[in-house]
Amino acid sequence: MSPTSSQHSSVSNVLSGALGGLLVLLVGAGLIATDVIETGDTTREVVERPGPSTRPVASGAGGVDRRTVSDIYKQEGPGVVFIQARGTSSESPFGPPGERGGTATGSGFVVDKEGTVITNAHVVEGSQNVSARFEEEGEFVDAKVVGRDPSTDIAVLKIDPDKAKLQPIPLGKSSEVEVGDPVVAIGNPFGFTRTVTTGIVSALQRQIEAPNGFPIRNIIQTDASINPGNSGGPLLDADGKVIGINSQIATGGSRGSVGIGFAVPIDTAKSLLPRLKRDGKVERSYLGIEMARVTEKVAEDLNLPVKEGALVTSVVSGGPADDAGLKGGRTPTGEGIVAGGDLIVKVDGTAVKTPDDVAAAIADDKPGDKIEIEYYRGKDEKTAEVELGKRPTALEQSRQAPREDGGGGLFP
């Protein structure tokens, strides 16, 4: 996993006002999606549980023990489903290997009694036939894909409540999660149904790349064991509430877990759920620029007029920012930054300290909305009015860079 923008001054792929920014499957390069695998024998028995099963996830106030892992597994486990997707697209980097029309498996979880199930978008990408199973030896039931958002790797399925015993899992608040908090992951790694693993929140505010190439931000990092097939399954807190959707792992070049997993925050899913159920998709605004974080060192090295902001490194030709006259950089530097571009310091009057601030400023804007951008060109202060466009379906190319450990990675 590449460090976040707060850890270095690398280029940020901020091309829209999206909520955030899945790492592309890199065979042998160290990053894979914990998603779909070829189905073979999917009736293997799951026996993996942390021991002892009576161990509390955490201690509450005054030293009072909270729920145990066994408690959470027994109560929330039945709400985790095994997802089977047939006819997945071979063009997707997150789909199963082999020919078009293959069958892949993943995880998901029930969120209401009406049969709403949340999973990862890449689990069902391109699939023509999706079904779900609630018990190891149970029957598969049809699952209709009612909405997909590749930009956050979230998909919503609908199951006929009369055809399955639905047990919704309560949703928590990922905004209240802290590093060090205990977590429980339940899913179907490598087809082993309803496997439970435990760990802690290892870090917050990570960034990974979505299936369509755009960044997903505010990602939760965990050391709970997560493997291919866990994708779409819940990451639970000590109260058994969902705080994230397990989506990817960093592997260091192997195919298994090395204790670095990434979950899309549940707050993101909750904010998008009504639109996905209603419209089946999420339309996002689009600015059409790439930016780099400005630090004191960068400002000094490049002789910038201010010590913070979002440095425009490139502008998409014919995009909204290009039409408004913004300019990208022209001179590559040893810092991995292309210098010479405009330096954004405000969006609609709100101060910009990092590229994330630009994305956040237009997150609620729609295509066609107009925003005012204040920036420096050299030492001159300028203002531009930009009419936001509609975000493309996917980025044409992902920017990749070597990581410190030698594995493949992507700029945050």
C-alpha positions as a Markdown table, in Angstrom:
| # | Residue | x | y | z |
|---|---|---|---|---|
| 1 | Met | 0.0 | 0.0 | 0.0 |
| 2 | Ser | 1.4 | 3.4 | -0.8 |
| 3 | Pro | 1.6 | 5.9 | 2.0 |
| 4 | Thr | -1.2 | 8.5 | 2.2 |
| 5 | Ser | -0.8 | 12.0 | 1.0 |
| 6 | Ser | 0.1 | 13.1 | 4.5 |
| 7 | Gln | 3.1 | 10.8 | 4.5 |
| 8 | His | 4.8 | 12.1 | 1.4 |
| 9 | Ser | 4.3 | 14.6 | -1.5 |
| 10 | Ser | 3.3 | 12.2 | -4.2 |
| 11 | Val | 0.8 | 12.9 | -6.9 |
| 12 | Ser | -2.8 | 12.5 | -6.0 |
| 13 | Asn | -5.3 | 11.2 | -8.5 |
| 14 | Val | -8.0 | 13.7 | -7.7 |
| 15 | Leu | -10.1 | 13.9 | -10.8 |
| 16 | Ser | -13.5 | 14.5 | -9.2 |
| 17 | Gly | -15.4 | 15.3 | -6.1 |
| 18 | Ala | -15.9 | 11.7 | -5.2 |
| 19 | Leu | -16.0 | 10.4 | -1.6 |
| 20 | Gly | -12.6 | 8.9 | -2.1 |
| 21 | Gly | -10.3 | 7.2 | -3.8 |
| 22 | Leu | -9.0 | -0.2 | -4.5 |
| 23 | Leu | -5.7 | -1.0 | -5.6 |
| 24 | Val | -5.6 | -2.7 | -9.0 |
| 25 | Leu | -4.8 | -6.4 | -9.0 |
| 26 | Leu | -1.1 | -6.6 | -9.6 |
| 27 | Val | 0.0 | -10.1 | -10.2 |
| 28 | Gly | 3.3 | -10.7 | -8.5 |
| 29 | Ala | 3.5 | -7.0 | -7.6 |
| 30 | Gly | 2.1 | -7.1 | -4.1 |
| 31 | Leu | -1.4 | -5.9 | -4.2 |
| 32 | Ile | -4.5 | -7.9 | -4.9 |
| 33 | Ala | -8.2 | -7.4 | -4.4 |
| 34 | Thr | -9.7 | -9.7 | -1.8 |
| 35 | Asp | -12.5 | -10.5 | -4.1 |
| 36 | Val | -13.5 | -13.2 | -6.4 |
| 37 | Ile | -12.0 | -16.6 | -7.0 |
| 38 | Glu | -12.8 | -19.5 | -9.3 |
| 39 | Thr | -15.4 | -21.7 | -7.7 |
| 40 | Gly | -14.5 | -25.3 | -7.2 |
| 41 | Asp | -15.7 | -27.2 | -4.2 |
| 42 | Thr | -17.6 | -24.6 | -2.3 |
| 43 | Thr | -18.9 | -26.9 | 0.4 |
| 44 | Arg | -15.7 | -27.1 | 2.5 |
| 45 | Glu | -16.3 | -26.8 | 6.2 |
| 46 | Val | -15.3 | -23.7 | 8.0 |
| 47 | Val | -13.6 | -24.3 | 11.4 |
| 48 | Glu | -11.5 | -21.2 | 11.8 |
| 49 | Arg | -12.3 | -19.2 | 15.0 |
| 50 | Pro | -10.1 | -17.3 | 17.3 |
| 51 | Gly | -9.4 | -19.1 | 20.5 |
| 52 | Pro | -10.4 | -19.3 | 23.2 |
| 53 | Ser | -13.9 | -18.5 | 21.9 |
| 54 | Thr | -14.8 | -16.9 | 25.2 |
| 55 | Arg | -12.1 | -14.2 | 24.8 |
| 56 | Pro | -13.7 | -10.8 | 24.9 |
| 57 | Val | -13.1 | -8.5 | 21.9 |
| 58 | Ala | -12.4 | -5.7 | 24.3 |
| 59 | Ser | -13.0 | -4.5 | 27.8 |
| 60 | Gly | -15.6 | -1.8 | 28.4 |
| 61 | Ala | -15.6 | 1.1 | 30.9 |
| 62 | Gly | -14.6 | 0.1 | 34.4 |
| 63 | Gly | -13.0 | -3.1 | 33.1 |
| 64 | Val | -16.4 | -4.7 | 32.3 |
| 65 | Asp | -15.9 | -7.2 | 29.5 |
| 66 | Arg | -17.8 | -6.5 | 26.3 |
| 67 | Arg | -19.1 | -9.2 | 23.8 |
| 68 | Thr | -16.8 | -12.1 | 23.0 |
| 69 | Val | -15.8 | -13.1 | 19.5 |
| 70 | Ser | -18.0 | -16.1 | 19.9 |
| 71 | Asp | -21.0 | -13.9 | 20.8 |
| 72 | Ile | -20.5 | -11.8 | 17.7 |
| 73 | Tyr | -20.0 | -14.8 | 15.4 |
| 74 | Lys | -23.2 | -16.4 | 16.7 |
| 75 | Gln | -25.3 | -13.3 | 16.6 |
| 76 | Glu | -24.0 | -11.4 | 13.5 |
| 77 | Gly | -22.6 | -14.4 | 11.5 |
| 78 | Pro | -25.9 | -15.5 | 10.1 |
| 79 | Gly | -26.2 | -12.1 | 8.4 |
| 80 | Val | -23.1 | -12.8 | 6.3 |
| 81 | Val | -23.9 | -14.3 | 3.0 |
| 82 | Phe | -21.9 | -16.3 | 0.4 |
| 83 | Ile | -22.2 | -14.7 | -3.0 |
| 84 | Gln | -21.8 | -16.5 | -6.3 |
| 85 | Ala | -21.6 | -14.5 | -9.5 |
| 86 | Arg | -21.8 | -16.2 | -12.9 |
| 87 | Gly | -20.8 | -14.6 | -16.2 |
| 88 | Thr | -18.3 | -12.2 | -14.7 |
| 89 | Ser | -16.4 | -10.0 | -17.2 |
| 90 | Ser | -13.0 | -11.2 | -18.1 |
| 91 | Glu | -12.1 | -7.6 | -18.8 |
| 92 | Ser | -12.2 | -6.6 | -15.2 |
| 93 | Pro | -8.9 | -6.7 | -13.3 |
| 94 | Phe | -10.9 | -7.8 | -10.3 |
| 95 | Gly | -12.7 | -10.7 | -12.0 |
| 96 | Pro | -11.7 | -14.3 | -11.9 |
| 97 | Pro | -8.9 | -15.5 | -14.2 |
| 98 | Gly | -9.8 | -17.4 | -17.3 |
| 99 | Glu | -12.4 | -17.0 | -20.0 |
| 100 | Arg | -15.4 | -14.7 | -20.0 |
| 101 | Gly | -18.4 | -16.2 | -18.4 |
| 102 | Gly | -16.6 | -17.7 | -15.4 |
| 103 | Thr | -18.0 | -18.1 | -11.9 |
| 104 | Ala | -16.7 | -16.2 | -9.0 |
| 105 | Thr | -17.4 | -16.0 | -5.3 |
| 106 | Gly | -17.3 | -13.4 | -2.6 |
| 107 | Ser | -19.1 | -12.2 | 0.5 |
| 108 | Gly | -21.8 | -9.8 | 1.5 |
| 109 | Phe | -24.0 | -8.9 | 4.5 |
| 110 | Val | -27.7 | -8.3 | 5.1 |
| 111 | Val | -28.7 | -4.7 | 6.3 |
| 112 | Asp | -32.5 | -4.9 | 6.5 |
| 113 | Lys | -35.5 | -7.3 | 6.7 |
| 114 | Glu | -36.5 | -6.3 | 3.1 |
| 115 | Gly | -33.6 | -8.3 | 1.7 |
| 116 | Thr | -31.0 | -5.6 | 1.1 |
| 117 | Val | -27.5 | -6.9 | 0.9 |
| 118 | Ile | -24.3 | -4.9 | 0.6 |
| 119 | Thr | -21.1 | -6.3 | -1.1 |
| 120 | Asn | -18.2 | -5.0 | -3.2 |
| 121 | Ala | -18.9 | -3.8 | -6.8 |
| 122 | His | -16.0 | -5.8 | -8.1 |
| 123 | Val | -17.5 | -9.0 | -6.7 |
| 124 | Val | -20.5 | -8.8 | -9.1 |
| 125 | Glu | -18.9 | -6.7 | -11.9 |
| 126 | Gly | -20.1 | -7.8 | -15.3 |
| 127 | Ser | -22.1 | -10.7 | -13.8 |
| 128 | Gln | -25.3 | -11.8 | -15.5 |
| 129 | Asn | -26.4 | -14.1 | -12.7 |
| 130 | Val | -25.9 | -13.5 | -9.0 |
| 131 | Ser | -27.1 | -15.7 | -6.2 |
| 132 | Ala | -26.6 | -15.9 | -2.4 |
| 133 | Arg | -26.4 | -18.6 | 0.1 |
| 134 | Phe | -27.0 | -18.2 | 3.9 |
| 135 | Glu | -26.1 | -21.6 | 5.2 |
| 136 | Glu | -23.2 | -24.0 | 4.4 |
| 137 | Glu | -25.5 | -26.6 | 2.9 |
| 138 | Gly | -28.3 | -24.2 | 2.1 |
| 139 | Glu | -29.9 | -23.5 | -1.3 |
| 140 | Phe | -28.7 | -20.6 | -3.4 |
| 141 | Val | -31.4 | -17.9 | -3.9 |
| 142 | Asp | -31.4 | -15.2 | -6.6 |
| 143 | Ala | -29.8 | -11.9 | -5.8 |
| 144 | Lys | -30.7 | -9.0 | -8.0 |
| 145 | Val | -28.0 | -6.3 | -8.5 |
| 146 | Val | -30.0 | -3.1 | -7.9 |
| 147 | Gly | -27.0 | -0.7 | -7.8 |
| 148 | Arg | -23.3 | -0.5 | -8.3 |
| 149 | Asp | -20.8 | 2.3 | -7.6 |
| 150 | Pro | -17.4 | 1.4 | -9.0 |
| 151 | Ser | -15.9 | 4.6 | -7.6 |
| 152 | Thr | -16.4 | 3.4 | -4.0 |
| 153 | Asp | -16.5 | -0.4 | -4.8 |
| 154 | Ile | -19.9 | -0.7 | -3.3 |
| 155 | Ala | -22.8 | -2.8 | -4.7 |
| 156 | Val | -26.4 | -3.3 | -3.4 |
| 157 | Leu | -28.2 | -6.6 | -4.0 |
| 158 | Lys | -31.9 | -7.4 | -3.4 |
| 159 | Ile | -33.0 | -10.8 | -2.1 |
| 160 | Asp | -36.7 | -11.9 | -1.9 |
| 161 | Pro | -37.3 | -11.9 | 1.9 |
| 162 | Asp | -39.7 | -14.8 | 1.5 |
| 163 | Lys | -37.0 | -17.0 | 0.1 |
| 164 | Ala | -34.4 | -16.6 | 2.9 |
| 165 | Lys | -34.1 | -16.2 | 6.6 |
| 166 | Leu | -32.8 | -12.7 | 6.9 |
| 167 | Gln | -30.8 | -11.5 | 9.9 |
| 168 | Pro | -29.7 | -7.9 | 9.4 |
| 169 | Ile | -26.4 | -6.8 | 10.9 |
| 170 | Pro | -26.5 | -3.4 | 12.6 |
| 171 | Leu | -24.4 | -0.6 | 11.0 |
| 172 | Gly | -22.0 | 1.4 | 13.1 |
| 173 | Lys | -20.2 | 4.7 | 12.6 |
| 174 | Ser | -16.8 | 4.5 | 10.9 |
| 175 | Ser | -16.2 | 8.1 | 11.8 |
| 176 | Glu | -15.9 | 7.1 | 15.4 |
| 177 | Val | -13.3 | 4.4 | 14.8 |
| 178 | Glu | -9.9 | 4.9 | 16.3 |
| 179 | Val | -6.6 | 3.2 | 15.6 |
| 180 | Gly | -6.1 | 0.3 | 18.0 |
| 181 | Asp | -9.8 | -0.6 | 18.2 |
| 182 | Pro | -10.5 | -4.3 | 18.1 |
| 183 | Val | -12.3 | -5.7 | 15.0 |
| 184 | Val | -13.8 | -8.9 | 13.8 |
| 185 | Ala | -14.0 | -9.9 | 10.1 |
| 186 | Ile | -16.5 | -12.5 | 8.8 |
| 187 | Gly | -16.5 | -13.8 | 5.2 |
| 188 | Asn | -15.8 | -16.6 | 2.8 |
| 189 | Pro | -12.1 | -16.6 | 2.1 |
| 190 | Phe | -11.2 | -19.1 | -0.7 |
| 191 | Gly | -14.7 | -20.5 | -0.4 |
| 192 | Phe | -14.5 | -21.4 | 3.2 |
| 193 | Thr | -17.9 | -20.3 | 4.3 |
| 194 | Arg | -18.4 | -17.9 | 7.2 |
| 195 | Thr | -14.9 | -17.7 | 8.5 |
| 196 | Val | -14.2 | -15.4 | 11.4 |
| 197 | Thr | -10.9 | -13.6 | 12.1 |
| 198 | Thr | -9.9 | -10.9 | 14.5 |
| 199 | Gly | -7.5 | -8.0 | 14.8 |
| 200 | Ile | -7.3 | -4.3 | 15.4 |
| 201 | Val | -7.7 | -1.1 | 13.4 |
| 202 | Ser | -4.1 | -0.6 | 12.2 |
| 203 | Ala | -4.5 | 2.8 | 10.5 |
| 204 | Leu | -7.1 | 5.2 | 9.3 |
| 205 | Gln | -7.3 | 7.6 | 6.3 |
| 206 | Arg | -5.6 | 5.2 | 3.9 |
| 207 | Gln | -6.3 | 5.5 | 0.2 |
| 208 | Ile | -6.8 | 2.7 | -2.3 |
| 209 | Glu | -7.8 | 2.6 | -6.0 |
| 210 | Ala | -11.4 | 1.7 | -7.1 |
| 211 | Pro | -12.1 | -0.7 | -9.9 |
| 212 | Asn | -12.6 | 2.2 | -12.3 |
| 213 | Gly | -9.2 | 3.8 | -11.4 |
| 214 | Phe | -10.4 | 6.6 | -9.2 |
| 215 | Pro | -9.2 | 6.9 | -5.5 |
| 216 | Ile | -11.2 | 5.8 | -2.5 |
| 217 | Arg | -10.3 | 7.8 | 0.6 |
| 218 | Asn | -10.8 | 7.4 | 4.3 |
| 219 | Ile | -10.1 | 3.7 | 4.1 |
| 220 | Ile | -9.7 | 1.6 | 7.3 |
| 221 | Gln | -6.6 | -0.6 | 7.5 |
| 222 | Thr | -6.8 | -3.7 | 9.7 |
| 223 | Asp | -4.5 | -6.6 | 10.5 |
| 224 | Ala | -7.4 | -9.1 | 10.8 |
| 225 | Ser | -6.7 | -11.9 | 8.4 |
| 226 | Ile | -8.5 | -11.2 | 5.1 |
| 227 | Asn | -8.0 | -13.2 | 1.9 |
| 228 | Pro | -9.5 | -13.5 | -1.6 |
| 229 | Gly | -13.2 | -14.3 | -1.1 |
| 230 | Asn | -13.5 | -12.0 | 1.9 |
| 231 | Ser | -14.4 | -9.1 | -0.4 |
| 232 | Gly | -17.8 | -7.6 | 0.4 |
| 233 | Gly | -17.9 | -9.1 | 3.9 |
| 234 | Pro | -18.2 | -7.0 | 7.0 |
| 235 | Leu | -15.6 | -5.6 | 9.3 |
| 236 | Leu | -17.2 | -5.4 | 12.7 |
| 237 | Asp | -16.4 | -3.5 | 15.9 |
| 238 | Ala | -16.5 | -4.8 | 19.5 |
| 239 | Asp | -20.2 | -4.3 | 19.6 |
| 240 | Gly | -20.8 | -6.4 | 16.5 |
| 241 | Lys | -21.7 | -3.4 | 14.3 |
| 242 | Val | -20.4 | -3.0 | 10.8 |
| 243 | Ile | -17.7 | -0.3 | 10.5 |
| 244 | Gly | -16.3 | -1.3 | 7.0 |
| 245 | Ile | -16.6 | -3.4 | 3.9 |
| 246 | Asn | -13.6 | -5.6 | 3.4 |
| 247 | Ser | -12.2 | -4.9 | -0.1 |
| 248 | Gln | -8.5 | -5.4 | -0.6 |
| 249 | Ile | -5.3 | -6.6 | 0.9 |
| 250 | Ala | -1.6 | -5.8 | 0.4 |
| 251 | Thr | 0.3 | -9.1 | 0.0 |
| 252 | Gly | 4.0 | -8.3 | -0.6 |
| 253 | Gly | 4.0 | -10.5 | -3.7 |
| 254 | Ser | 2.1 | -13.5 | -2.2 |
| 255 | Arg | -1.5 | -14.6 | -2.7 |
| 256 | Gly | -2.4 | -14.6 | 0.9 |
| 257 | Ser | -2.9 | -12.3 | 3.8 |
| 258 | Val | 0.1 | -10.6 | 5.4 |
| 259 | Gly | -1.9 | -8.7 | 7.9 |
| 260 | Ile | -2.6 | -5.6 | 5.8 |
| 261 | Gly | -6.3 | -5.4 | 4.8 |
| 262 | Phe | -8.4 | -2.5 | 3.7 |
| 263 | Ala | -12.1 | -1.8 | 4.3 |
| 264 | Val | -14.3 | 0.8 | 2.7 |
| 265 | Pro | -15.9 | 2.8 | 5.6 |
| 266 | Ile | -19.5 | 2.0 | 6.3 |
| 267 | Asp | -20.3 | 5.7 | 6.5 |
| 268 | Thr | -19.6 | 5.9 | 2.8 |
| 269 | Ala | -22.0 | 3.0 | 2.1 |
| 270 | Lys | -24.7 | 4.5 | 4.3 |
| 271 | Ser | -24.5 | 7.8 | 2.4 |
| 272 | Leu | -24.8 | 6.1 | -1.0 |
| 273 | Leu | -27.3 | 3.4 | -0.1 |
| 274 | Pro | -30.5 | 5.5 | -0.8 |
| 275 | Arg | -29.2 | 6.6 | -4.2 |
| 276 | Leu | -28.0 | 3.2 | -5.3 |
| 277 | Lys | -31.4 | 1.6 | -4.3 |
| 278 | Arg | -33.3 | 4.4 | -6.1 |
| 279 | Asp | -31.2 | 5.1 | -9.2 |
| 280 | Gly | -28.8 | 2.1 | -9.4 |
| 281 | Lys | -25.8 | 4.4 | -9.8 |
| 282 | Val | -24.2 | 7.5 | -8.4 |
| 283 | Glu | -23.4 | 10.5 | -10.7 |
| 284 | Arg | -20.4 | 12.5 | -9.6 |
| 285 | Ser | -18.9 | 15.8 | -10.6 |
| 286 | Tyr | -15.6 | 16.0 | -12.4 |
| 287 | Leu | -12.9 | 18.6 | -12.3 |
| 288 | Gly | -10.3 | 16.9 | -14.5 |
| 289 | Ile | -7.0 | 17.6 | -12.8 |
| 290 | Glu | -4.2 | 15.8 | -11.0 |
| 291 | Met | -2.6 | 17.4 | -8.0 |
| 292 | Ala | 0.2 | 17.1 | -5.5 |
| 293 | Arg | 0.3 | 18.0 | -1.9 |
| 294 | Val | 2.4 | 21.1 | -1.0 |
| 295 | Thr | 4.6 | 20.8 | 2.0 |
| 296 | Glu | 7.1 | 23.4 | 3.4 |
| 297 | Lys | 9.9 | 21.5 | 1.7 |
| 298 | Val | 8.1 | 21.4 | -1.6 |
| 299 | Ala | 7.2 | 25.1 | -1.3 |
| 300 | Glu | 10.8 | 26.0 | -0.6 |
| 301 | Asp | 12.3 | 23.8 | -3.4 |
| 302 | Leu | 9.8 | 25.1 | -6.0 |
| 303 | Asn | 9.9 | 28.6 | -4.7 |
| 304 | Leu | 6.1 | 28.7 | -4.3 |
| 305 | Pro | 4.3 | 31.8 | -2.8 |
| 306 | Val | 2.6 | 29.8 | 0.0 |
| 307 | Lys | 3.5 | 26.7 | 2.0 |
| 308 | Glu | 0.3 | 24.7 | 1.5 |
| 309 | Gly | -2.3 | 24.0 | -1.1 |
| 310 | Ala | -2.9 | 21.7 | -4.1 |
| 311 | Leu | -0.3 | 21.9 | -6.9 |
| 312 | Val | -1.9 | 21.1 | -10.3 |
| 313 | Thr | 0.5 | 18.7 | -11.9 |
| 314 | Ser | -1.6 | 17.9 | -15.0 |
| 315 | Val | -4.9 | 18.9 | -16.6 |
| 316 | Val | -7.1 | 16.6 | -18.6 |
| 317 | Ser | -7.3 | 18.0 | -22.2 |
| 318 | Gly | -10.8 | 19.2 | -22.9 |
| 319 | Gly | -11.9 | 18.7 | -19.3 |
| 320 | Pro | -13.7 | 21.3 | -17.1 |
| 321 | Ala | -10.5 | 22.7 | -15.5 |
| 322 | Asp | -8.8 | 22.9 | -19.0 |
| 323 | Asp | -11.8 | 24.8 | -20.3 |
| 324 | Ala | -11.6 | 27.2 | -17.4 |
| 325 | Gly | -7.9 | 27.9 | -18.2 |
| 326 | Leu | -6.1 | 26.1 | -15.4 |
| 327 | Lys | -2.6 | 24.9 | -16.2 |
| 328 | Gly | -0.7 | 21.8 | -15.2 |
| 329 | Gly | 3.0 | 21.4 | -14.6 |
| 330 | Arg | 5.7 | 21.1 | -17.2 |
| 331 | Thr | 8.9 | 20.2 | -15.3 |
| 332 | Pro | 9.5 | 16.8 | -13.7 |
| 333 | Thr | 11.3 | 17.0 | -10.4 |
| 334 | Gly | 13.3 | 14.5 | -8.2 |
| 335 | Glu | 10.4 | 14.6 | -5.8 |
| 336 | Gly | 8.1 | 12.9 | -8.3 |
| 337 | Ile | 6.2 | 16.1 | -8.8 |
| 338 | Val | 5.7 | 17.9 | -12.1 |
| 339 | Ala | 6.4 | 21.5 | -11.3 |
| 340 | Gly | 5.2 | 24.7 | -12.9 |
| 341 | Gly | 1.5 | 24.3 | -12.6 |
| 342 | Asp | -1.1 | 26.4 | -10.9 |
| 343 | Leu | -1.4 | 26.2 | -7.1 |
| 344 | Ile | -5.0 | 26.0 | -5.8 |
| 345 | Val | -5.5 | 27.7 | -2.5 |
| 346 | Lys | -9.3 | 28.1 | -2.3 |
| 347 | Val | -12.5 | 26.5 | -3.7 |
| 348 | Asp | -15.7 | 28.5 | -3.3 |
| 349 | Gly | -14.0 | 30.6 | -0.6 |
| 350 | Thr | -12.9 | 27.5 | 1.5 |
| 351 | Ala | -9.1 | 27.3 | 2.1 |
| 352 | Val | -7.3 | 24.4 | 0.4 |
| 353 | Lys | -4.4 | 22.8 | 2.3 |
| 354 | Thr | -4.2 | 19.5 | 0.5 |
| 355 | Pro | -5.6 | 17.9 | -2.7 |
| 356 | Asp | -8.2 | 16.1 | -0.5 |
| 357 | Asp | -9.6 | 19.5 | 0.4 |
| 358 | Val | -10.4 | 20.1 | -3.3 |
| 359 | Ala | -12.2 | 16.8 | -3.6 |
| 360 | Ala | -14.1 | 17.5 | -0.4 |
| 361 | Ala | -15.1 | 20.9 | -1.6 |
| 362 | Ile | -16.9 | 19.5 | -4.6 |
| 363 | Ala | -18.1 | 16.2 | -3.1 |
| 364 | Asp | -21.7 | 17.3 | -2.9 |
| 365 | Asp | -21.7 | 19.2 | -6.2 |
| 366 | Lys | -23.4 | 17.8 | -9.3 |
| 367 | Pro | -22.3 | 17.9 | -13.0 |
| 368 | Gly | -23.1 | 21.3 | -14.3 |
| 369 | Asp | -22.6 | 23.2 | -11.0 |
| 370 | Lys | -20.2 | 26.1 | -11.1 |
| 371 | Ile | -17.4 | 26.6 | -8.6 |
| 372 | Glu | -14.9 | 29.4 | -8.0 |
| 373 | Ile | -11.2 | 28.4 | -7.8 |
| 374 | Glu | -8.6 | 30.8 | -6.4 |
| 375 | Tyr | -5.0 | 29.9 | -7.3 |
| 376 | Tyr | -1.5 | 31.2 | -7.9 |
| 377 | Arg | 0.2 | 31.2 | -11.2 |
| 378 | Gly | 3.8 | 31.9 | -10.3 |
| 379 | Lys | 3.4 | 34.9 | -7.9 |
| 380 | Asp | 0.2 | 36.1 | -9.4 |
| 381 | Glu | -3.2 | 35.4 | -7.7 |
| 382 | Lys | -6.0 | 34.5 | -10.1 |
| 383 | Thr | -9.6 | 33.3 | -10.0 |
| 384 | Ala | -11.4 | 30.9 | -12.4 |
| 385 | Glu | -15.0 | 29.8 | -12.6 |
| 386 | Val | -15.2 | 26.2 | -13.5 |
| 387 | Glu | -18.4 | 24.4 | -14.7 |
| 388 | Leu | -18.0 | 20.8 | -13.3 |
| 389 | Gly | -18.4 | 18.0 | -15.8 |
| 390 | Lys | -19.7 | 14.4 | -15.3 |
| 391 | Arg | -17.1 | 12.0 | -14.1 |
| 392 | Pro | -16.0 | 9.5 | -16.7 |
| 393 | Thr | -16.8 | 5.8 | -16.3 |
| 394 | Ala | -13.2 | 5.0 | -15.7 |
| 395 | Leu | -9.7 | 6.5 | -15.8 |
| 396 | Glu | -7.9 | 5.6 | -18.9 |
| 397 | Gln | -4.7 | 4.8 | -17.1 |
| 398 | Ser | -3.6 | 4.3 | -13.5 |
| 399 | Arg | -0.5 | 6.0 | -12.3 |
| 400 | Gln | 1.8 | 3.5 | -10.8 |
| 401 | Ala | 5.0 | 4.0 | -8.8 |
| 402 | Pro | 7.5 | 1.7 | -7.0 |
| 403 | Arg | 6.9 | 1.4 | -3.3 |
| 404 | Glu | 9.6 | 1.6 | -0.6 |
| 405 | Asp | 9.4 | -2.2 | -0.2 |
| 406 | Gly | 9.9 | -2.8 | -3.9 |
| 407 | Gly | 6.4 | -3.9 | -4.6 |
| 408 | Gly | 4.0 | -2.3 | -7.0 |
| 409 | Gly | 1.8 | 0.6 | -5.8 |
| 410 | Leu | -0.2 | 3.6 | -6.8 |
| 411 | Phe | 0.2 | 7.2 | -5.9 |
| 412 | Pro | -2.4 | 8.3 | -3.2 |
